[in-house]
Amino acid sequence: MHAFLATRNYQLDFSDTRLHHEIYLTAPRKVEGSNQKTVICHPIAKAVDAYKY
């Protein structure tokens, strides 16, 4: 994921208030562990190009 972001001029944008989010597509209590589906969303931002300054 880090390499994919870097090739598109983005970077991860984590902070104390910006964390990842988990979206459960299946009910954890009703579906067996191997069949559970979850989407994990990471905050990203445009990478700062140090050579422009």
Secondary structure, DSSP 8 states (H G I E B T S, - for coil): -HHHHHHTTEEE---SS---EEEESS-TTTS-GGG--EEEE--EEE---GGG-
